[in-house]
Amino acid sequence: MWKKTLAMTKYLFIEITLENNKNYTISSLLKLLSNDRYDFQLVAFRNYSDVSEGKITILDGLFKNIKNDI
């Protein structure tokens, strides 16, 4: 059911925790956000680490479904 909902969704705004996270990686998350019915691409993000170099530990990401032209 969630795949049908994602297919009808234009934008997703999600918080992504990377530090000490054993549940997912960026790669596995991006893989979940793309299939034959939807394809979410990262269009903007906010780095809450407030560093210009090094690890990003937490961020908010805005994703756009490029297969949904509503």
VMD Tcl script that builds the backbone (N, CA, C; Angstrom):
set m [mol new atoms 210]
animate dup $m
set s [atomselect $m all]
$s set {name element resname resid chain x y z} {
  {N N MET 1 A 0.807 -1.189 0.000}
  {CA C MET 1 A 0.000 0.000 0.000}
  {C C MET 1 A 0.859 1.265 0.000}
  {N N TRP 2 A 1.989 1.257 0.712}
  {CA C TRP 2 A 2.817 2.461 0.760}
  {C C TRP 2 A 3.430 2.772 -0.599}
  {N N LYS 3 A 3.644 1.765 -1.438}
  {CA C LYS 3 A 4.179 2.024 -2.776}
  {C C LYS 3 A 3.166 2.771 -3.632}
  {N N LYS 4 A 1.876 2.448 -3.478}
  {CA C LYS 4 A 0.826 3.158 -4.204}
  {C C LYS 4 A 0.759 4.615 -3.738}
  {N N THR 5 A 0.889 4.817 -2.436}
  {CA C THR 5 A 0.883 6.173 -1.884}
  {C C THR 5 A 2.078 6.967 -2.397}
  {N N LEU 6 A 3.257 6.362 -2.417}
  {CA C LEU 6 A 4.434 7.057 -2.928}
  {C C LEU 6 A 4.298 7.402 -4.406}
  {N N ALA 7 A 3.647 6.554 -5.180}
  {CA C ALA 7 A 3.453 6.831 -6.602}
  {C C ALA 7 A 2.594 8.076 -6.817}
  {N N MET 8 A 1.710 8.377 -5.879}
  {CA C MET 8 A 0.840 9.549 -5.996}
  {C C MET 8 A 1.436 10.788 -5.326}
  {N N THR 9 A 2.593 10.647 -4.700}
  {CA C THR 9 A 3.215 11.735 -3.948}
  {C C THR 9 A 4.169 12.515 -4.831}
  {N N LYS 10 A 4.094 13.843 -4.763}
  {CA C LYS 10 A 4.974 14.705 -5.566}
  {C C LYS 10 A 6.279 15.012 -4.820}
  {N N TYR 11 A 6.190 15.346 -3.533}
  {CA C TYR 11 A 7.368 15.701 -2.737}
  {C C TYR 11 A 7.410 14.925 -1.421}
  {N N LEU 12 A 8.617 14.639 -0.964}
  {CA C LEU 12 A 8.855 14.075 0.369}
  {C C LEU 12 A 9.854 14.974 1.081}
  {N N PHE 13 A 9.583 15.279 2.327}
  {CA C PHE 13 A 10.529 16.024 3.161}
  {C C PHE 13 A 10.818 15.145 4.360}
  {N N ILE 14 A 12.037 14.637 4.442}
  {CA C ILE 14 A 12.342 13.675 5.494}
  {C C ILE 14 A 13.645 14.031 6.216}
  {N N GLU 15 A 13.679 13.698 7.499}
  {CA C GLU 15 A 14.893 13.836 8.281}
  {C C GLU 15 A 15.676 12.540 8.164}
  {N N ILE 16 A 16.955 12.668 7.896}
  {CA C ILE 16 A 17.815 11.504 7.705}
  {C C ILE 16 A 18.944 11.568 8.727}
  {N N THR 17 A 19.016 10.571 9.587}
  {CA C THR 17 A 20.080 10.471 10.583}
  {C C THR 17 A 21.115 9.475 10.074}
  {N N LEU 18 A 22.352 9.926 9.973}
  {CA C LEU 18 A 23.403 9.073 9.429}
  {C C LEU 18 A 24.355 8.556 10.500}
  {N N GLU 19 A 24.612 9.339 11.523}
  {CA C GLU 19 A 25.564 8.952 12.556}
  {C C GLU 19 A 24.969 7.884 13.475}
  {N N ASN 20 A 25.725 6.825 13.695}
  {CA C ASN 20 A 25.306 5.717 14.566}
  {C C ASN 20 A 23.969 5.106 14.146}
  {N N ASN 21 A 23.716 5.069 12.869}
  {CA C ASN 21 A 22.465 4.529 12.347}
  {C C ASN 21 A 22.733 3.156 11.727}
  {N N LYS 22 A 22.175 2.135 12.311}
  {CA C LYS 22 A 22.354 0.777 11.798}
  {C C LYS 22 A 21.135 0.302 11.007}
  {N N ASN 23 A 20.134 1.180 10.841}
  {CA C ASN 23 A 18.895 0.800 10.155}
  {C C ASN 23 A 18.970 0.966 8.638}
  {N N TYR 24 A 19.714 1.960 8.167}
  {CA C TYR 24 A 19.803 2.204 6.727}
  {C C TYR 24 A 21.047 3.030 6.413}
  {N N THR 25 A 21.402 3.020 5.141}
  {CA C THR 25 A 22.448 3.883 4.606}
  {C C THR 25 A 21.785 4.815 3.593}
  {N N ILE 26 A 22.498 5.818 3.158}
  {CA C ILE 26 A 21.962 6.695 2.115}
  {C C ILE 26 A 21.644 5.864 0.868}
  {N N SER 27 A 22.510 4.955 0.512}
  {CA C SER 27 A 22.282 4.114 -0.671}
  {C C SER 27 A 21.017 3.279 -0.548}
  {N N SER 28 A 20.813 2.662 0.604}
  {CA C SER 28 A 19.614 1.830 0.770}
  {C C SER 28 A 18.351 2.695 0.786}
  {N N LEU 29 A 18.441 3.892 1.366}
  {CA C LEU 29 A 17.294 4.795 1.371}
  {C C LEU 29 A 16.938 5.234 -0.045}
  {N N LEU 30 A 17.930 5.624 -0.826}
  {CA C LEU 30 A 17.672 6.044 -2.211}
  {C C LEU 30 A 17.111 4.900 -3.057}
  {N N LYS 31 A 17.547 3.687 -2.775}
  {CA C LYS 31 A 17.027 2.522 -3.493}
  {C C LYS 31 A 15.535 2.330 -3.212}
  {N N LEU 32 A 15.121 2.572 -1.949}
  {CA C LEU 32 A 13.697 2.473 -1.592}
  {C C LEU 32 A 12.845 3.547 -2.269}
  {N N LEU 33 A 13.464 4.665 -2.610}
  {CA C LEU 33 A 12.720 5.796 -3.172}
  {C C LEU 33 A 12.685 5.789 -4.693}
  {N N SER 34 A 13.013 4.671 -5.295}
  {CA C SER 34 A 13.002 4.585 -6.753}
  {C C SER 34 A 12.551 3.199 -7.196}
  {N N ASN 35 A 11.567 3.163 -8.086}
  {CA C ASN 35 A 11.160 1.917 -8.744}
  {C C ASN 35 A 10.429 2.271 -10.035}
  {N N ASP 36 A 9.683 1.357 -10.611}
  {CA C ASP 36 A 9.025 1.629 -11.888}
  {C C ASP 36 A 7.833 2.586 -11.765}
  {N N ARG 37 A 7.315 2.821 -10.548}
  {CA C ARG 37 A 6.148 3.689 -10.356}
  {C C ARG 37 A 6.494 5.073 -9.817}
  {N N TYR 38 A 7.649 5.221 -9.192}
  {CA C TYR 38 A 8.080 6.511 -8.663}
  {C C TYR 38 A 9.602 6.587 -8.663}
  {N N ASP 39 A 10.107 7.812 -8.703}
  {CA C ASP 39 A 11.550 8.029 -8.689}
  {C C ASP 39 A 11.819 9.362 -7.985}
  {N N PHE 40 A 12.155 9.300 -6.714}
  {CA C PHE 40 A 12.406 10.501 -5.919}
  {C C PHE 40 A 13.870 10.895 -6.029}
  {N N GLN 41 A 14.082 12.142 -6.422}
  {CA C GLN 41 A 15.414 12.698 -6.552}
  {C C GLN 41 A 15.610 13.788 -5.501}
  {N N LEU 42 A 16.773 13.843 -4.903}
  {CA C LEU 42 A 17.083 14.863 -3.908}
  {C C LEU 42 A 17.209 16.210 -4.619}
  {N N VAL 43 A 16.401 17.190 -4.195}
  {CA C VAL 43 A 16.453 18.519 -4.806}
  {C C VAL 43 A 17.011 19.575 -3.857}
  {N N ALA 44 A 16.973 19.319 -2.540}
  {CA C ALA 44 A 17.537 20.259 -1.571}
  {C C ALA 44 A 17.763 19.534 -0.246}
  {N N PHE 45 A 18.717 20.037 0.522}
  {CA C PHE 45 A 18.924 19.481 1.855}
  {C C PHE 45 A 19.480 20.546 2.785}
  {N N ARG 46 A 19.293 20.326 4.057}
  {CA C ARG 46 A 19.844 21.197 5.110}
  {C C ARG 46 A 20.713 20.333 5.991}
  {N N ASN 47 A 21.977 20.711 6.085}
  {CA C ASN 47 A 22.960 19.994 6.881}
  {C C ASN 47 A 22.923 20.534 8.301}
  {N N TYR 48 A 22.430 19.757 9.239}
  {CA C TYR 48 A 22.352 20.197 10.626}
  {C C TYR 48 A 23.661 20.060 11.373}
  {N N SER 49 A 24.673 19.515 10.743}
  {CA C SER 49 A 25.987 19.436 11.370}
  {C C SER 49 A 26.673 20.797 11.371}
  {N N ASP 50 A 26.229 21.687 10.495}
  {CA C ASP 50 A 26.798 23.031 10.364}
  {C C ASP 50 A 28.304 23.014 10.152}
  {N N VAL 51 A 28.771 22.074 9.354}
  {CA C VAL 51 A 30.176 22.031 8.975}
  {C C VAL 51 A 30.248 22.030 7.451}
  {N N SER 52 A 31.287 22.643 6.924}
  {CA C SER 52 A 31.423 22.690 5.471}
  {C C SER 52 A 32.215 21.517 4.925}
  {N N GLU 53 A 32.907 20.799 5.816}
  {CA C GLU 53 A 33.678 19.632 5.414}
  {C C GLU 53 A 33.462 18.505 6.419}
  {N N GLY 54 A 33.718 17.313 5.989}
  {CA C GLY 54 A 33.637 16.173 6.899}
  {C C GLY 54 A 32.283 15.489 6.862}
  {N N LYS 55 A 32.017 14.732 7.895}
  {CA C LYS 55 A 30.796 13.926 7.958}
  {C C LYS 55 A 29.546 14.766 8.158}
  {N N ILE 56 A 28.500 14.378 7.485}
  {CA C ILE 56 A 27.178 14.934 7.739}
  {C C ILE 56 A 26.471 13.918 8.624}
  {N N THR 57 A 26.075 14.321 9.816}
  {CA C THR 57 A 25.496 13.373 10.757}
  {C C THR 57 A 23.976 13.334 10.696}
  {N N ILE 58 A 23.353 14.455 10.359}
  {CA C ILE 58 A 21.895 14.525 10.276}
  {C C ILE 58 A 21.523 15.599 9.268}
  {N N LEU 59 A 20.485 15.343 8.488}
  {CA C LEU 59 A 20.049 16.325 7.507}
  {C C LEU 59 A 18.562 16.178 7.238}
  {N N ASP 60 A 17.975 17.249 6.757}
  {CA C ASP 60 A 16.620 17.203 6.217}
  {C C ASP 60 A 16.754 17.210 4.710}
  {N N GLY 61 A 16.041 16.316 4.047}
  {CA C GLY 61 A 16.119 16.229 2.601}
  {C C GLY 61 A 14.767 16.445 1.953}
  {N N LEU 62 A 14.752 17.244 0.897}
  {CA C LEU 62 A 13.554 17.441 0.083}
  {C C LEU 62 A 13.738 16.638 -1.196}
  {N N PHE 63 A 12.829 15.698 -1.413}
  {CA C PHE 63 A 12.882 14.828 -2.589}
  {C C PHE 63 A 11.668 15.097 -3.473}
  {N N LYS 64 A 11.896 15.109 -4.794}
  {CA C LYS 64 A 10.817 15.303 -5.758}
  {C C LYS 64 A 10.656 14.032 -6.579}
  {N N ASN 65 A 9.395 13.604 -6.722}
  {CA C ASN 65 A 9.084 12.433 -7.541}
  {C C ASN 65 A 9.037 12.878 -8.996}
  {N N ILE 66 A 10.060 12.533 -9.774}
  {CA C ILE 66 A 10.125 13.000 -11.149}
  {C C ILE 66 A 9.209 12.193 -12.092}
  {N N LYS 67 A 8.595 11.137 -11.591}
  {CA C LYS 67 A 7.625 10.380 -12.393}
  {C C LYS 67 A 6.196 10.854 -12.143}
  {N N ASN 68 A 6.021 11.836 -11.263}
  {CA C ASN 68 A 4.688 12.361 -10.944}
  {C C ASN 68 A 4.631 13.802 -11.410}
  {N N ASP 69 A 3.995 14.047 -12.556}
  {CA C ASP 69 A 3.939 15.382 -13.139}
  {C C ASP 69 A 2.625 16.085 -12.886}
  {N N ILE 70 A 2.036 15.840 -11.721}
  {CA C ILE 70 A 0.752 16.469 -11.377}
  {C C ILE 70 A 0.945 17.958 -11.214}
}
mol reanalyze $m
mol bondsrecalc $m
mol representation Tube
mol addrep $m
